[in-house]
Amino acid sequence: MELSVQGLNLRHTVDPGQTTRLARLAEDLGMRGWWASEHVVLPSPAPADTPMNPLEPILDPLVHLSFVAAVTERLELGTAIIILPQRNPLVLAKQVASLDHLSRGRFTLGVGAGYLEPELTAVGVPMAERGARTDEYLDAMNALWRQEAPSFDGKFTRFANVDAHPKPADQRIVVGGHSQAAYRRAVSRGHGWYGIAANAEDLRRSLAGLRKAADQVDRPEHLGRLRIHLVQAPTPPTRADADTYRELGVDELVLFPTYDTGPDEIALEMENFVKLG
């Protein structure tokens, strides 16, 4: 089971110097990856269903990861997650291909449909359309990346007689979410599933949902085995937690550092976390 870290493009770690320090520490500790979160805007005041404070800084994940790519050599990079229906799929496809190229193939695109209606509304996406847009945008981006003469004719996206280079050699995609629609999306369109669990029982429920989805939709052969990426929150995992997740088939366990701690405390959390490997 590989170990990674998420959430250092927000709060107390948006300073470039601290980002450099912690990213290089993650690499030196042998962590596999560095995942960055996204919110374009946040509802203000904050509703009860989100822990995010609208006054706290959050860096755009692709811009942040471009910086991290420049100050590291081996660390895998990923978004956890991009709220896909808020993005223009062709513009995002170009950004993803560019970041993958500049990082020498280290980038994984993590996507989800989003859950904050005020955020979706603010960027012009009806809440009721977020799932359909997510599925279609994934298909449109793959058409641009994979087809020799790219074209796509969907409800929200249409293009033909265009092309874009460079193309990622084999862009990795993970899908986040805990609805049955998200599980089906992960099975049918993702190399992996990215989830959050408070404990092993939460994970078992998600794994059951993924098994159900596998009975409902086909999985393209080129995607291979579905990888499981997991964050335990709100408390960091113990040795017993890590052993259980390993037994349940988690491929990558991701640390989300404790809220309201500074860079020094986060560095210590990272050092303790890798001891679970």
C-alpha positions in Angstrom: 0.0 0.0 0.0 1.4 3.3 -1.1 1.3 6.5 1.1 0.6 10.1 -0.1 -0.6 13.4 1.1 -3.5 15.8 0.2 -4.7 19.2 1.0 -1.5 21.3 1.1 -2.8 23.9 -1.5 -4.9 25.5 1.2 -4.9 27.2 4.5 -1.5 27.6 6.1 0.6 25.9 3.4 -0.1 28.2 0.4 3.2 30.1 0.9 5.6 29.1 -1.9 8.4 28.5 0.5 6.4 26.1 2.7 5.1 24.3 -0.4 8.6 23.7 -1.6 9.7 22.6 1.8 6.8 20.1 2.3 6.8 18.8 -1.2 10.5 18.0 -1.0 10.0 16.4 2.4 7.2 14.2 1.0 9.6 13.1 -1.8 12.5 12.5 0.7 10.1 10.5 2.9 9.3 8.2 0.0 5.7 9.2 -0.3 4.2 8.3 -3.6 2.1 11.3 -4.3 0.8 14.8 -3.6 -2.9 15.5 -4.2 -4.5 19.0 -4.5 -8.1 19.9 -3.7 -10.4 22.4 -5.5 -13.0 25.0 -4.8 -13.4 27.9 -7.2 -15.6 29.8 -4.8 -17.1 28.9 -1.4 -20.5 29.9 0.0 -20.3 32.7 2.5 -21.3 32.2 5.2 -20.4 28.6 5.2 -23.3 26.1 5.3 -23.4 23.2 7.7 -22.5 20.6 5.1 -19.0 21.9 4.4 -16.0 22.2 6.7 -14.5 24.9 4.4 -14.2 28.5 5.7 -14.8 30.9 2.8 -12.1 33.2 4.2 -9.4 30.5 4.0 -7.1 30.6 0.9 -7.3 27.8 -1.6 -5.0 27.7 -4.6 -6.1 26.5 -8.0 -4.9 22.9 -8.0 -3.5 22.8 -11.5 -1.5 26.0 -10.9 -0.3 24.7 -7.6 0.7 21.3 -9.0 2.6 23.0 -11.8 4.7 24.7 -9.1 5.1 21.4 -7.2 6.2 19.7 -10.4 9.0 22.3 -10.8 10.4 21.7 -7.3 10.3 17.9 -7.2 11.5 15.1 -9.4 9.7 11.9 -8.5 6.6 12.8 -6.6 3.4 11.8 -8.4 0.9 14.6 -8.7 -2.9 14.6 -8.8 -6.1 16.5 -8.3 -8.5 15.3 -5.5 -10.6 16.4 -6.9 -11.3 18.8 -9.8 -15.0 19.7 -9.9 -15.4 18.7 -13.5 -18.8 20.2 -14.5 -17.4 23.7 -13.6 -14.7 23.4 -16.2 -14.6 23.8 -20.0 -13.6 20.2 -21.0 -11.4 21.3 -23.9 -9.5 23.9 -21.9 -9.1 21.5 -19.1 -7.9 18.8 -21.5 -5.2 21.2 -22.7 -4.2 22.1 -19.2 -4.0 18.5 -18.1 -1.9 17.5 -21.1 0.4 20.4 -20.5 0.9 19.6 -16.9 1.5 15.9 -17.7 4.1 16.9 -20.3 5.9 19.3 -18.0 5.9 16.9 -15.1 7.2 14.1 -17.4 4.1 11.9 -17.0 3.6 12.3 -13.2 0.1 13.7 -13.3 -3.2 12.0 -12.5 -6.5 13.8 -13.1 -8.9 13.2 -10.2 -12.5 14.4 -10.9 -15.9 14.6 -9.3 -19.3 16.1 -9.9 -19.3 18.5 -6.9 -21.7 18.9 -4.1 -22.0 22.6 -3.2 -24.9 24.1 -5.0 -23.9 27.8 -4.4 -20.5 27.1 -6.0 -22.0 25.3 -9.0 -24.6 28.0 -9.5 -22.0 30.8 -9.2 -20.1 29.4 -12.2 -23.2 28.8 -14.2 -23.8 25.0 -13.8 -27.3 23.8 -12.8 -27.0 21.4 -9.9 -29.3 18.9 -11.7 -26.9 18.8 -14.6 -23.6 18.1 -12.8 -23.6 14.3 -13.2 -24.5 14.4 -16.9 -21.9 17.1 -17.5 -19.2 15.1 -15.6 -19.8 12.0 -17.7 -19.9 13.9 -21.0 -16.9 16.0 -20.2 -14.8 12.9 -19.5 -15.9 11.4 -22.8 -15.1 14.6 -24.7 -11.6 15.0 -23.1 -10.8 11.4 -23.9 -12.0 11.9 -27.5 -9.6 14.9 -27.8 -6.7 12.9 -26.3 -7.2 9.6 -28.0 -8.8 10.0 -31.4 -6.6 10.5 -34.5 -9.2 13.0 -35.9 -10.9 14.2 -32.7 -14.7 14.9 -32.8 -17.5 14.8 -30.3 -21.2 15.5 -30.5 -22.8 15.7 -27.1 -25.5 17.7 -25.3 -23.1 20.2 -23.7 -20.0 19.8 -25.9 -19.5 19.6 -29.6 -16.4 19.8 -31.7 -14.9 18.6 -35.0 -12.1 19.5 -37.4 -9.8 20.5 -34.5 -6.9 18.9 -32.8 -4.6 19.6 -29.7 -1.1 18.6 -28.9 0.8 17.5 -26.9 -1.4 14.5 -26.0 -0.8 12.6 -22.8 0.5 9.1 -23.6 -2.1 7.4 -21.3 -3.8 10.0 -19.1 -4.7 8.4 -15.7 -8.1 9.4 -14.3 -9.5 8.7 -10.9 -13.1 9.4 -10.0 -14.2 10.7 -6.5 -17.6 10.5 -4.9 -19.8 8.2 -2.7 -23.1 8.1 -4.7 -24.0 5.1 -6.8 -23.6 7.3 -9.9 -20.0 8.1 -8.8 -19.2 4.4 -8.3 -20.6 3.7 -11.8 -18.5 6.5 -13.2 -15.4 5.2 -11.5 -16.0 1.7 -12.9 -16.8 2.8 -16.5 -14.4 5.8 -16.9 -11.7 5.7 -14.2 -8.4 4.0 -13.6 -9.2 4.4 -9.9 -11.7 5.5 -7.3 -10.8 8.3 -4.8 -12.8 8.3 -1.5 -13.0 9.5 2.0 -13.8 7.3 5.0 -13.9 7.9 8.7 -13.2 4.2 9.4 -13.1 0.7 7.8 -16.9 0.4 7.9 -17.2 3.4 5.7 -14.8 1.9 3.3 -16.6 -1.4 3.2 -19.8 0.4 2.2 -18.0 2.1 -0.6 -16.4 -1.1 -1.8 -19.9 -2.7 -1.8 -21.1 0.2 -3.9 -18.3 -0.3 -6.3 -19.0 -4.0 -6.6 -22.6 -3.2 -7.3 -21.6 -0.7 -10.0 -19.4 -3.3 -11.6 -22.5 -5.4 -12.1 -24.3 -2.5 -13.7 -21.8 -1.1 -16.2 -19.1 -2.4 -18.4 -15.4 -1.6 -17.6 -13.2 -0.9 -20.7 -10.3 -3.3 -20.8 -7.7 -0.6 -21.3 -8.5 0.8 -17.8 -7.2 -2.3 -16.1 -7.9 -3.1 -12.4 -9.7 -0.3 -10.5 -7.3 1.2 -8.0 -8.5 2.3 -4.6 -7.2 5.6 -3.2 -8.4 6.5 0.3 -8.3 9.4 2.7 -9.2 8.8 6.3 -10.8 11.9 7.8 -11.3 13.7 10.1 -8.7 11.8 12.2 -5.5 10.5 10.8 -5.2 6.7 10.5 -3.5 4.5 13.1 -1.3 1.5 12.5 -4.4 -0.7 13.0 -6.4 1.4 10.6 -3.6 1.1 7.9 -3.4 -2.6 8.4 -7.1 -3.0 7.9 -7.2 -0.8 4.8 -4.3 -2.9 3.4 -6.3 -6.1 4.0 -9.3 -4.5 2.3 -7.4 -3.8 -0.8 -6.5 -0.1 -0.6 -3.8 0.7 -3.1 -3.0 4.2 -1.8 -3.7 5.7 1.7 -3.6 9.5 1.7 -2.9 11.7 4.7 -5.1 14.8 5.0 -3.3 16.8 7.7 -5.2 18.0 10.7 -7.2 21.3 10.3 -5.7 24.5 11.7 -2.2 23.3 12.1 0.9 25.0 10.7 3.7 23.8 8.4 5.9 22.4 11.2 3.0 20.3 12.6 2.1 19.1 9.2 5.7 18.0 8.6 5.6 16.0 11.8 2.3 14.4 10.8 3.9 13.4 7.5 6.9 11.9 9.2 4.7 9.9 11.5 2.4 8.9 8.7 5.1 7.2 6.6 5.8 4.9 9.5 2.5 3.2 8.7 4.0 1.9 5.4 
